[in-house]
């Protein structure tokens, strides 16, 4: 049984930093990519960043480049989203996710991702 458990959300002020964590079990990690989606009220769910478990290649949405860093700890089966210089527009419900890589590319559509955490709220006040 696959389980993703995330933690680390909260209420912060603009300019602050926050780190989200996601620990997974039940996966064959080497065949997966891990990601973080977010969804703000009234908006579509957006892929913020993803990382290939094998090799560690990362990709970010333009709006977070230079501010957010995705990483993984293979020994702990955990991946992280380190968020810096937070802005009010980063306010959203953040989900950790995992997708089995059926080809060489990582999908961006949330419907194509296989497993999801429960979500953690990040609120950035101005």
N, CA, C and O atoms as a DFTB+ gen file, in Angstrom:
504 C
 N C O
     1  1       0.843      -1.184       0.000
     2  2       0.000       0.000       0.000
     3  2       0.882       1.239       0.000
     4  3       1.776       1.384       0.834
     5  1       0.617       2.126      -0.947
     6  2       1.401       3.346      -1.074
     7  2       0.809       4.424      -0.173
     8  3      -0.406       4.616      -0.119
     9  1       1.679       5.110       0.518
    10  2       1.236       6.179       1.397
    11  2       2.217       7.337       1.306
    12  3       3.431       7.149       1.384
    13  1       1.670       8.541       1.138
    14  2       2.455       9.764       1.135
    15  2       1.955      10.628       2.283
    16  3       0.761      10.912       2.377
    17  1       2.856      11.040       3.147
    18  2       2.491      11.860       4.293
    19  2       3.344      13.118       4.269
    20  3       4.571      13.060       4.334
    21  1       2.675      14.240       4.175
    22  2       3.399      15.497       4.088
    23  2       3.224      16.311       5.348
    24  3       2.303      16.102       6.137
    25  1       4.150      17.255       5.509
    26  2       4.121      18.125       6.671
    27  2       4.861      19.415       6.352
    28  3       5.588      19.501       5.362
    29  1       4.664      20.425       7.212
    30  2       5.479      21.620       7.099
    31  2       4.772      22.889       6.692
    32  3       5.406      23.943       6.633
    33  1       3.488      22.833       6.410
    34  2       2.799      24.054       6.026
    35  2       2.604      24.979       7.211
    36  3       2.939      24.639       8.346
    37  1       2.056      26.157       6.932
    38  2       1.790      27.098       7.997
    39  2       1.518      28.489       7.494
    40  3       1.392      28.732       6.293
    41  1       1.432      29.398       8.443
    42  2       1.185      30.813       8.153
    43  2       2.491      31.582       8.349
    44  3       3.086      31.546       9.426
    45  1       2.930      32.276       7.301
    46  2       4.170      33.047       7.367
    47  2       3.937      34.414       6.746
    48  3       2.904      34.670       6.127
    49  1       4.913      35.277       6.924
    50  2       4.845      36.602       6.326
    51  2       5.609      36.616       5.005
    52  3       6.483      35.785       4.760
    53  1       5.258      37.572       4.173
    54  2       5.955      37.728       2.901
    55  2       7.455      37.887       3.155
    56  3       7.876      38.626       4.046
    57  1       8.246      37.180       2.355
    58  2       9.689      37.212       2.504
    59  2      10.256      36.085       3.348
    60  3      11.462      35.843       3.334
    61  1       9.397      35.399       4.080
    62  2       9.831      34.303       4.938
    63  2      10.105      33.048       4.118
    64  3       9.857      32.987       2.914
    65  1      10.629      32.050       4.826
    66  2      10.906      30.746       4.228
    67  2      10.105      29.670       4.945
    68  3       9.677      29.837       6.087
    69  1       9.917      28.563       4.238
    70  2       9.168      27.439       4.791
    71  2       9.643      26.189       4.059
    72  3       9.968      26.242       2.873
    73  1       9.683      25.067       4.770
    74  2      10.065      23.814       4.129
    75  2       8.963      22.780       4.298
    76  3       8.515      22.500       5.410
    77  1       8.540      22.224       3.182
    78  2       7.585      21.128       3.183
    79  2       8.334      19.817       3.032
    80  3       9.352      19.738       2.345
    81  1       7.809      18.784       3.689
    82  2       8.402      17.454       3.613
    83  2       7.335      16.444       3.230
    84  3       6.157      16.616       3.546
    85  1       7.757      15.393       2.549
    86  2       6.851      14.312       2.185
    87  2       7.599      12.999       2.308
    88  3       8.626      12.800       1.658
    89  1       7.092      12.113       3.131
    90  2       7.688      10.789       3.276
    91  2       6.749       9.773       2.664
    92  3       5.538       9.814       2.879
    93  1       7.329       8.850       1.889
    94  2       6.526       7.874       1.166
    95  2       6.922       6.455       1.539
    96  3       8.050       6.192       1.954
    97  1       5.982       5.563       1.383
    98  2       6.236       4.146       1.586
    99  2       5.485       3.368       0.516
   100  3       4.473       3.824      -0.017
   101  1       6.004       2.183       0.217
   102  2       5.332       1.308      -0.732
   103  2       5.648       1.547      -2.187
   104  3       4.974       0.999      -3.059
   105  1       6.655       2.350      -2.474
   106  2       7.010       2.649      -3.861
   107  2       8.330       1.999      -4.255
   108  3       9.207       1.776      -3.421
   109  1       8.449       1.702      -5.541
   110  2       9.742       1.352      -6.120
   111  2      10.357       2.660      -6.600
   112  3      10.195       3.054      -7.755
   113  1      11.043       3.305      -5.722
   114  2      11.386       4.713      -5.899
   115  2      12.142       4.999      -7.184
   116  3      11.924       6.047      -7.793
   117  1      13.008       4.122      -7.614
   118  2      13.871       4.419      -8.750
   119  2      13.101       4.641     -10.042
   120  3      13.641       5.231     -10.977
   121  1      11.870       4.190     -10.121
   122  2      11.071       4.331     -11.341
   123  2      10.093       5.505     -11.257
   124  3       9.200       5.633     -12.095
   125  1      10.259       6.345     -10.264
   126  2       9.290       7.412     -10.019
   127  2       9.932       8.798     -10.116
   128  3      11.139       8.976      -9.956
   129  1       9.066       9.755     -10.383
   130  2       9.384      11.165     -10.152
   131  2       8.473      11.654      -9.034
   132  3       7.339      11.197      -8.891
   133  1       8.984      12.579      -8.255
   134  2       8.235      13.146      -7.149
   135  2       8.012      14.620      -7.408
   136  3       8.844      15.297      -8.011
   137  1       6.877      15.102      -6.942
   138  2       6.588      16.498      -7.222
   139  2       5.808      17.166      -6.119
   140  3       5.408      16.553      -5.129
   141  1       5.610      18.449      -6.334
   142  2       4.756      19.271      -5.484
   143  2       3.806      20.056      -6.387
   144  3       4.236      20.808      -7.263
   145  1       2.527      19.869      -6.159
   146  2       1.492      20.668      -6.791
   147  2       0.962      21.654      -5.752
   148  3       1.126      21.468      -4.546
   149  1       0.331      22.692      -6.252
   150  2      -0.392      23.593      -5.361
   151  2      -1.690      24.014      -6.025
   152  3      -1.819      24.031      -7.249
   153  1      -2.649      24.354      -5.170
   154  2      -3.936      24.822      -5.678
   155  2      -4.437      25.947      -4.797
   156  3      -4.691      25.766      -3.607
   157  1      -4.574      27.107      -5.406
   158  2      -5.138      28.271      -4.732
   159  2      -6.640      28.302      -4.996
   160  3      -7.102      27.733      -5.985
   161  1      -7.408      28.956      -4.127
   162  2      -8.863      29.023      -4.317
   163  2      -9.222      29.591      -5.681
   164  3      -8.735      30.652      -6.072
   165  1     -10.076      28.876      -6.398
   166  2     -10.535      29.347      -7.692
   167  2      -9.575      29.126      -8.835
   168  3      -9.841      29.546      -9.961
   169  1      -8.454      28.467      -8.559
   170  2      -7.455      28.244      -9.604
   171  2      -7.230      26.754      -9.824
   172  3      -7.563      25.921      -8.981
   173  1      -6.661      26.447     -10.969
   174  2      -6.325      25.064     -11.278
   175  2      -5.139      24.599     -10.449
   176  3      -4.327      25.399      -9.985
   177  1      -5.061      23.295     -10.275
   178  2      -3.913      22.729      -9.590
   179  2      -2.681      22.861     -10.492
   180  3      -2.733      22.560     -11.685
   181  1      -1.592      23.309      -9.905
   182  2      -0.392      23.651     -10.674
   183  2       0.808      22.836     -10.191
   184  3       1.035      22.701      -8.989
   185  1       1.568      22.298     -11.140
   186  2       2.805      21.596     -10.795
   187  2       3.889      22.629     -10.515
   188  3       4.307      23.355     -11.417
   189  1       4.335      22.694      -9.291
   190  2       5.315      23.694      -8.875
   191  2       6.734      23.234      -9.193
   192  3       7.551      24.003      -9.698
   193  1       7.012      21.977      -8.891
   194  2       8.357      21.447      -9.110
   195  2       8.301      19.931      -9.093
   196  3       7.431      19.336      -8.458
   197  1       9.238      19.313      -9.798
   198  2       9.359      17.864      -9.688
   199  2      10.822      17.462      -9.764
   200  3      11.676      18.207     -10.244
   201  1      11.079      16.258      -9.274
   202  2      12.438      15.724      -9.230
   203  2      12.387      14.243      -9.559
   204  3      11.527      13.520      -9.056
   205  1      13.290      13.799     -10.388
   206  2      13.409      12.382     -10.681
   207  2      14.153      11.714      -9.531
   208  3      15.228      12.154      -9.123
   209  1      13.556      10.640      -9.020
   210  2      14.200       9.990      -7.875
   211  2      15.568       9.462      -8.251
   212  3      16.525       9.568      -7.484
   213  1      15.649       8.888      -9.449
   214  2      16.921       8.395      -9.939
   215  2      17.608       9.488     -10.740
   216  3      17.158       9.837     -11.831
   217  1      18.670      10.016     -10.217
   218  2      19.415      11.063     -10.905
   219  2      19.210      12.441     -10.344
   220  3      20.113      13.276     -10.401
   221  1      18.034      12.697      -9.801
   222  2      17.794      13.967      -9.129
   223  2      17.545      15.162     -10.020
   224  3      17.609      16.294      -9.542
   225  1      17.261      14.955     -11.310
   226  2      16.964      16.088     -12.193
   227  2      15.716      16.820     -11.707
   228  3      14.735      16.195     -11.304
   229  1      15.764      18.144     -11.751
   230  2      14.663      18.962     -11.243
   231  2      14.121      19.905     -12.305
   232  3      14.835      20.313     -13.221
   233  1      12.847      20.240     -12.163
   234  2      12.190      21.204     -13.036
   235  2      11.258      22.053     -12.174
   236  3      10.624      21.547     -11.248
   237  1      11.181      23.356     -12.487
   238  2      10.352      24.283     -11.722
   239  2       9.439      25.078     -12.645
   240  3       9.772      25.334     -13.802
   241  1       8.300      25.457     -12.122
   242  2       7.459      26.413     -12.823
   243  2       8.147      27.778     -12.738
   244  3       8.830      28.074     -11.757
   245  1       7.969      28.591     -13.750
   246  2       8.706      29.862     -13.826
   247  2       8.499      30.751     -12.603
   248  3       9.423      31.441     -12.173
   249  1       7.308      30.738     -12.050
   250  2       6.985      31.663     -10.961
   251  2       7.753      31.388      -9.672
   252  3       7.776      32.238      -8.782
   253  1       8.383      30.214      -9.554
   254  2       9.109      29.895      -8.320
   255  2      10.608      29.716      -8.551
   256  3      11.358      29.488      -7.603
   257  1      11.040      29.816      -9.785
   258  2      12.466      29.637     -10.068
   259  2      13.295      30.645      -9.291
   260  3      12.981      31.835      -9.258
   261  1      14.348      30.157      -8.672
   262  2      15.218      31.006      -7.876
   263  2      14.748      31.199      -6.440
   264  3      15.492      31.715      -5.607
   265  1      13.526      30.789      -6.149
   266  2      12.981      30.937      -4.782
   267  2      12.735      29.591      -4.112
   268  3      12.913      29.465      -2.900
   269  1      12.332      28.597      -4.873
   270  2      11.997      27.278      -4.331
   271  2      13.053      26.269      -4.788
   272  3      13.632      26.382      -5.868
   273  1      13.278      25.280      -3.923
   274  2      14.186      24.189      -4.257
   275  2      13.551      22.868      -3.860
   276  3      13.136      22.683      -2.716
   277  1      13.481      21.961      -4.806
   278  2      13.007      20.618      -4.514
   279  2      14.229      19.706      -4.377
   280  3      15.192      19.817      -5.136
   281  1      14.170      18.812      -3.407
   282  2      15.287      17.886      -3.180
   283  2      14.723      16.586      -2.610
   284  3      13.562      16.508      -2.209
   285  1      15.578      15.579      -2.588
   286  2      15.138      14.316      -1.986
   287  2      16.267      13.714      -1.179
   288  3      17.449      13.949      -1.430
   289  1      15.851      12.918      -0.188
   290  2      16.787      12.162       0.643
   291  2      16.456      10.699       0.417
   292  3      15.476      10.187       0.957
   293  1      17.268      10.034      -0.374
   294  2      16.959       8.658      -0.739
   295  2      17.013       7.714       0.457
   296  3      16.319       6.698       0.474
   297  1      17.820       8.036       1.445
   298  2      17.920       7.175       2.623
   299  2      16.667       7.240       3.481
   300  3      16.360       6.296       4.209
   301  1      15.946       8.348       3.401
   302  2      14.759       8.559       4.230
   303  2      13.458       8.427       3.446
   304  3      12.376       8.576       4.012
   305  1      13.559       8.146       2.132
   306  2      12.356       8.063       1.285
   307  2      11.528       9.340       1.385
   308  3      10.298       9.297       1.436
   309  1      12.196      10.434       1.411
   310  2      11.556      11.725       1.667
   311  2      12.003      12.742       0.630
   312  3      13.161      12.748       0.213
   313  1      11.081      13.601       0.218
   314  2      11.452      14.745      -0.609
   315  2      10.910      16.016       0.007
   316  3       9.981      15.999       0.815
   317  1      11.512      17.108      -0.395
   318  2      11.264      18.378       0.259
   319  2      10.978      19.472      -0.771
   320  3      11.355      19.376      -1.939
   321  1      10.312      20.492      -0.302
   322  2      10.185      21.726      -1.061
   323  2      10.603      22.857      -0.138
   324  3       9.859      23.250       0.761
   325  1      11.793      23.371      -0.370
   326  2      12.271      24.512       0.384
   327  2      11.802      25.769      -0.331
   328  3      12.159      26.011      -1.483
   329  1      10.997      26.567       0.366
   330  2      10.403      27.753      -0.235
   331  2      10.986      28.998       0.425
   332  3      10.941      29.141       1.647
   333  1      11.531      29.892      -0.386
   334  2      12.105      31.119       0.125
   335  2      11.486      32.329      -0.538
   336  3      10.816      32.218      -1.565
   337  1      11.717      33.483       0.057
   338  2      11.165      34.746      -0.474
   339  2       9.688      34.599      -0.809
   340  3       9.239      34.983      -1.889
   341  1       8.951      34.043       0.124
   342  2       7.546      33.741      -0.133
   343  2       6.742      35.011      -0.389
   344  3       7.001      36.069       0.184
   345  1       5.765      34.867      -1.265
   346  2       4.891      35.963      -1.661
   347  2       3.443      35.588      -1.355
   348  3       3.115      34.404      -1.267
   349  1       2.584      36.578      -1.195
   350  2       1.166      36.254      -0.953
   351  2       0.578      35.364      -2.047
   352  3      -0.302      34.548      -1.775
   353  1       1.052      35.515      -3.267
   354  2       0.520      34.683      -4.358
   355  2       0.982      33.224      -4.280
   356  3       0.530      32.392      -5.067
   357  1       1.870      32.910      -3.349
   358  2       2.237      31.511      -3.112
   359  2       1.239      30.814      -2.190
   360  3       1.327      29.605      -1.976
   361  1       0.304      31.567      -1.653
   362  2      -0.708      30.985      -0.779
   363  2      -1.528      29.948      -1.525
   364  3      -2.109      30.240      -2.570
   365  1      -1.574      28.736      -0.988
   366  2      -2.277      27.630      -1.646
   367  2      -2.236      26.403      -0.751
   368  3      -1.547      26.365       0.269
   369  1      -2.985      25.421      -1.164
   370  2      -2.878      24.089      -0.580
   371  2      -1.833      23.331      -1.403
   372  3      -1.971      23.187      -2.618
   373  1      -0.805      22.859      -0.736
   374  2       0.305      22.184      -1.412
   375  2       0.191      20.665      -1.213
   376  3      -0.054      20.176      -0.110
   377  1       0.376      19.948      -2.316
   378  2       0.278      18.492      -2.296
   379  2       1.604      17.880      -2.754
   380  3       2.186      18.319      -3.746
   381  1       2.065      16.888      -2.044
   382  2       3.180      16.107      -2.579
   383  2       2.597      14.969      -3.411
   384  3       1.524      14.445      -3.110
   385  1       3.310      14.608      -4.442
   386  2       2.816      13.631      -5.399
   387  2       3.951      12.753      -5.912
   388  3       5.131      13.079      -5.786
   389  1       3.548      11.628      -6.494
   390  2       4.514      10.722      -7.107
   391  2       3.894      10.135      -8.369
   392  3       2.699       9.845      -8.415
   393  1       4.729       9.967      -9.389
   394  2       4.267       9.405     -10.649
   395  2       5.243       8.338     -11.124
   396  3       6.459       8.531     -11.109
   397  1       4.684       7.209     -11.547
   398  2       5.496       6.158     -12.151
   399  2       5.863       6.614     -13.559
   400  3       4.991       7.003     -14.336
   401  1       7.138       6.567     -13.884
   402  2       7.600       7.069     -15.176
   403  2       7.391       6.016     -16.260
   404  3       8.175       5.077     -16.401
   405  1       6.309       6.199     -17.024
   406  2       5.965       5.277     -18.098
   407  2       6.736       5.585     -19.388
   408  3       6.778       4.771     -20.311
   409  1       7.331       6.752     -19.431
   410  2       8.174       7.151     -20.550
   411  2       9.277       8.036     -19.987
   412  3       9.467       8.114     -18.773
   413  1      10.001       8.704     -20.883
   414  2      11.136       9.508     -20.437
   415  2      10.725      10.874     -19.908
   416  3      11.545      11.581     -19.323
   417  1       9.461      11.256     -20.106
   418  2       9.063      12.593     -19.673
   419  2       8.158      12.518     -18.461
   420  3       7.491      11.514     -18.210
   421  1       8.156      13.614     -17.720
   422  2       7.350      13.719     -16.507
   423  2       6.096      14.534     -16.838
   424  3       6.220      15.661     -17.318
   425  1       4.914      14.010     -16.603
   426  2       3.699      14.728     -16.974
   427  2       3.465      15.955     -16.096
   428  3       3.892      16.002     -14.942
   429  1       2.794      16.922     -16.651
   430  2       2.460      18.127     -15.880
   431  2       1.001      18.163     -15.445
   432  3       0.623      18.948     -14.575
   433  1       0.185      17.310     -16.053
   434  2      -1.231      17.302     -15.700
   435  2      -1.442      16.527     -14.409
   436  3      -0.946      15.408     -14.283
   437  1      -2.167      17.095     -13.443
   438  2      -2.374      16.384     -12.180
   439  2      -3.073      15.044     -12.355
   440  3      -2.877      14.137     -11.545
   441  1      -3.885      14.904     -13.396
   442  2      -4.615      13.648     -13.590
   443  2      -3.686      12.492     -13.935
   444  3      -4.074      11.330     -13.822
   445  1      -2.470      12.801     -14.352
   446  2      -1.528      11.750     -14.741
   447  2      -0.607      11.305     -13.618
   448  3       0.182      10.375     -13.783
   449  1      -0.712      11.979     -12.464
   450  2       0.111      11.599     -11.322
   451  2      -0.619      10.534     -10.517
   452  3      -1.842      10.560     -10.385
   453  1       0.163       9.591      -9.979
   454  2      -0.433       8.383      -9.433
   455  2      -0.817       8.480      -7.950
   456  3      -1.859       7.969      -7.539
   457  1       0.011       9.122      -7.172
   458  2      -0.208       9.121      -5.719
   459  2      -0.105      10.537      -5.171
   460  3       0.677      11.358      -5.650
   461  1      -0.923      10.798      -4.144
   462  2      -1.025      12.137      -3.580
   463  2      -0.987      12.105      -2.069
   464  3      -1.499      11.185      -1.432
   465  1      -0.365      13.138      -1.505
   466  2      -0.475      13.357      -0.081
   467  2      -1.795      14.019       0.251
   468  3      -2.608      14.286      -0.634
   469  1      -2.004      14.282       1.533
   470  2      -3.279      14.815       1.989
   471  2      -3.389      16.315       1.779
   472  3      -4.483      16.872       1.871
   473  1      -2.285      16.972       1.500
   474  2      -2.276      18.415       1.310
   475  2      -1.930      19.150       2.590
   476  3      -2.335      18.752       3.682
   477  1      -1.178      20.224       2.442
   478  2      -0.836      21.067       3.581
   479  2      -0.971      22.526       3.167
   480  3      -0.514      22.920       2.095
   481  1      -1.592      23.311       4.013
   482  2      -1.881      24.708       3.682
   483  2      -0.667      25.587       3.925
   484  3      -0.026      25.520       4.973
   485  1      -0.369      26.405       2.939
   486  2       0.651      27.443       3.073
   487  2      -0.043      28.780       2.859
   488  3      -0.648      29.015       1.813
   489  1       0.046      29.645       3.845
   490  2      -0.566      30.968       3.761
   491  2       0.510      32.017       3.996
   492  3       1.213      31.994       5.006
   493  1       0.626      32.936       3.045
   494  2       1.633      33.990       3.125
   495  2       0.915      35.322       3.248
   496  3       0.179      35.729       2.349
   497  1       1.131      35.987       4.354
   498  2       0.492      37.280       4.585
   499  2       1.406      38.402       4.095
   500  3       2.631      38.284       4.111
   501  1       0.776      39.490       3.660
   502  2       1.548      40.632       3.126
   503  2       1.944      41.599       4.226
   504  3       2.593      42.609       3.956
